[in-house]
Amino acid sequence: MMEALFPLGWAHYLAGGLLIGLGVSWLFASTGLIGGMSSVYSALWSWVDRSAFFQQPRFTGSRVWRGVYAAGLVLGALLWWLAAGRPAPPAALPLWQLIAGGFIAGFGARLSNGCTSGHGICGMASLQLPSVTAVIIFLTTGMLTAQVVKALGGA
């Protein structure tokens, strides 16, 4: 059963989950800040886009620490990749589908006032009812979408 669910093994998922949990816990315990990623996008975009939305104090006032946070995530992934000694397998999807999926996920994150990491890891850990609701909606939508794609002959 485990091999069917995790054909590439499960240890790296456990290690990644533990590292993410430790990272956001440390961020919150040491600074009181919540480490969701959709706010990182908006805060970093505030350096480029001068529209009123991106120039809100919640974005401009947090863009430095959020930039460091994002850089740490990218560098952490790079270190993990280098430590593994082999490149990650290439995506089996065309570039346009990856871009479309990223846009849809980003739009959904803005619509729900947070992303899966913010709601799923930080919000649920602090027992926030809106985060629990958002995660239930994320998971339900993902499962339904997967079933529809499968029924239509997708991967």
N, C-alpha and C positions, 0 to 999 in steps of 0.2 A: 504494500500500500504506500509506504513512504517513497519508494522508488518511482511509483506512478505520479505522485504529487511533486516530487523533487528529483527529476531525472539527473540533474547535475550535482546532487547532494544538498544537504541542508545546513552544513556547518557555517558556510560563508554568510547565509542569511541570518543565522543566530549571531555571528560575530558582528555583522553590520548593524543589526538591531540593538545589540548591547552598546556598541560604540555611539550610535545615534542617541540612545537613551541616556548614556553617561554624558555626552556632549551637551544636550539640551538641559539636563539636570544641573550640570556644572554652570552653564550660562545663567540659569535662573537662580541657583543658590548663591552665586558669586556677585550677580548684578541686579537680580530681580527682573531681568528682561526675558521676554518670550521669543524663542527663535523660530518663528515661522518664515517660510521662504517667499510667499507672495508679497509681504511687506518689504523684503529685501529688493525685489524687482522694482517696486514703486519708489523706494528710497533712492536706489541707484539711478533710476531714470530721472529723478528730480535734478540731477546734475546737467542733464541734456535738455529736457523739455521744460520750458518756462511757463506752461499753462497753469492755471490756478489749482487744478487738481493735484498736480505733482509738486506744487510749491507749498503745500500745507505743512505746518510746523511738525506734524507727526512724521513726515517723510524727510524734510530737510534737516530736522534736528537729530535724526537717527541714522543718517546715511553713512557716516564714518564707521560706526561700530557694525552696521549691517554690511558694509563693504568688506570689512575685516572678516566678518562671519562667512560671507560668501567665498572669499578667497581661501579661507580655511577649509571649507567644504571641497573646493576644487583641488587644493593642494593635498588634502587627505585622500581624495580619490586617486590622485596621481601617485602618491606614496604607496597606496594599496596596490595599484596596478604594477608599479615597479617592484614591489616586494613579491608579487605573484610570479614575476619573471616571464610572463606571457601576455600578449595583448588580449583584450576582451574580444569575444566573437563579434563579427560585424552584424549590424542590424539587418534583419531579413526583410525590411520594409523599404520601399522607395523613399527618397529624401522628401518628396512632397507630402507623403503621409506622415512622416515624422514632424514636419513643420506644421501641418494641419492639426495633428494631435497636440502639439505644444501650444498652439494658439487656442484650441478648445479648452485645454486644461487651464491655461492662464486666464481665459475669460471666466471659466467656472470658479476659479479661485477668487477673482475679484468680485464676482457675483455673490459668493458665499462669505465674503469678508474674511477669507483665509484659505489656506491650502491644506492638503492632506497632512503635511508635517505639522503645521500650526494647530489644526483642529485635532488630528489623530494622535499626535504625540504629546503636545503641550496642553491643549485644551482638555482632552479627556483625562490626562494625568491630574489636572487640577479640578476635575469633576464639574466642568462647565457644561450645562445642559445644551446650550446652542452648539457646542462642539460635538457632543454625543449625537445630536440630531443631524448635524452636517456629515459626520462619518457614516451614519446609517444611510443617508441619501447617497453619498459617494459610493459606498459598497453596493447598494442596490442598483444604482445606475450602471456601475461597472459590470456587474453580473448580468444584468439585462442586455447591455450592449454586447457583451461577449457572446451571449446566446443568440442574439439577432445576427451578428456577424457570422457565427458558426452555421446558423440555419441558411444564410445566404451563400454559403460555400466558401467563406473566408477561412483563414488559418485558425 
